[in-house]
């Protein structure tokens, strides 16, 4: 169950961050409506992913996903835009991922 949950979080991050990046590229970098449309479709697909999480509590899933989004955004920036996080970015992302683990996977 944990592996399924983690994989769904990763897929959600790819769709949401990738979708937002595509919209950003379309608008700010003037790449056009095709990029924006692809981004909107990816963002829409992201919206369905949370429904497949094994945990039935919407608030818990979305709160935990916030930490995945933070770490994933930094990673996306590194890969797609050459961003280099500093030690505070990395420390903050690790703290967020620790929070994900506590929220989603702590024994209850």
C-alpha positions as CSV (number, residue, x, y, z in Angstrom):
1,X,0.0,0.0,0.0
2,X,2.8,2.4,0.8
3,X,4.5,1.8,-2.6
4,X,1.2,2.4,-4.4
5,X,0.7,5.6,-2.5
6,X,4.2,6.8,-3.2
7,X,3.9,6.1,-6.9
8,X,0.6,8.0,-7.0
9,X,2.2,10.9,-5.3
10,X,5.0,10.9,-7.9
11,X,2.5,10.7,-10.8
12,X,0.5,13.5,-9.3
13,X,3.6,15.7,-9.0
14,X,4.7,15.0,-12.6
15,X,1.2,15.9,-13.9
16,X,0.7,19.0,-11.7
17,X,4.2,20.4,-11.8
18,X,4.6,19.5,-15.5
19,X,1.3,21.0,-16.3
20,X,2.1,24.3,-14.5
21,X,5.5,24.3,-16.3
22,X,3.8,23.9,-19.7
23,X,1.4,26.8,-19.0
24,X,4.4,28.9,-17.7
25,X,6.3,28.1,-20.9
26,X,3.3,28.9,-23.1
27,X,2.5,32.3,-21.4
28,X,5.9,33.6,-20.1
29,X,8.1,32.2,-22.8
30,X,5.6,32.8,-25.6
31,X,5.6,29.2,-26.8
32,X,2.0,29.3,-27.7
33,X,-1.4,27.9,-27.1
34,X,-0.4,24.3,-27.7
35,X,1.9,24.4,-24.7
36,X,-0.9,26.0,-22.6
37,X,-3.4,23.5,-23.7
38,X,-1.1,20.6,-22.9
39,X,-0.5,22.1,-19.5
40,X,-4.2,22.5,-18.8
41,X,-4.8,18.8,-19.8
42,X,-2.0,17.7,-17.5
43,X,-3.4,19.8,-14.6
44,X,-6.8,18.3,-15.2
45,X,-5.4,14.8,-15.1
46,X,-3.6,15.6,-11.8
47,X,-7.0,16.3,-10.3
48,X,-8.0,12.7,-10.6
49,X,-4.9,11.1,-9.1
50,X,-5.8,11.8,-5.4
51,X,-8.9,9.8,-5.8
52,X,-6.8,6.7,-6.2
53,X,-4.8,7.1,-3.0
54,X,-5.4,4.1,-0.6
55,X,-6.1,6.5,2.3
56,X,-9.7,7.6,2.3
57,X,-9.2,11.0,4.0
58,X,-9.0,13.8,1.4
59,X,-7.5,16.3,3.8
60,X,-4.7,14.0,4.8
61,X,-3.8,13.0,1.2
62,X,-3.8,16.6,0.0
63,X,-1.9,17.9,3.0
64,X,0.8,15.2,2.5
65,X,0.9,15.8,-1.2
66,X,1.9,19.4,-0.4
67,X,5.3,18.2,0.8
68,X,5.7,16.0,-2.4
69,X,4.8,19.1,-4.5
70,X,7.5,21.2,-2.8
71,X,10.3,18.6,-3.2
72,X,9.1,17.8,-6.7
73,X,9.1,21.4,-7.8
74,X,12.7,21.8,-6.8
75,X,13.6,18.7,-8.6
76,X,11.7,19.7,-11.8
77,X,13.5,23.1,-11.7
78,X,16.8,21.3,-11.6
79,X,16.0,19.1,-14.5
80,X,14.0,21.4,-16.8
81,X,15.5,24.8,-16.0
82,X,19.0,24.2,-14.6
83,X,18.0,25.5,-11.2
84,X,20.4,24.7,-8.4
85,X,18.8,24.6,-5.0
86,X,20.9,25.8,-2.1
87,X,21.3,24.0,1.2
88,X,18.2,25.7,2.6
89,X,16.0,24.6,-0.3
90,X,17.2,21.0,0.1
91,X,16.8,21.1,3.9
92,X,13.3,22.5,3.6
93,X,12.3,19.9,1.0
94,X,13.7,17.1,3.3
95,X,11.6,18.5,6.2
96,X,8.6,18.5,4.0
97,X,9.2,14.9,2.9
98,X,9.5,13.9,6.5
99,X,6.1,15.5,7.1
100,X,4.7,13.5,4.2
101,X,5.9,10.3,5.9
102,X,4.4,11.3,9.2
103,X,1.1,12.4,7.8
104,X,0.6,9.4,5.5
105,X,2.4,6.5,6.9
106,X,2.7,6.9,10.7
107,X,0.9,4.0,12.5
108,X,-2.6,4.9,13.6
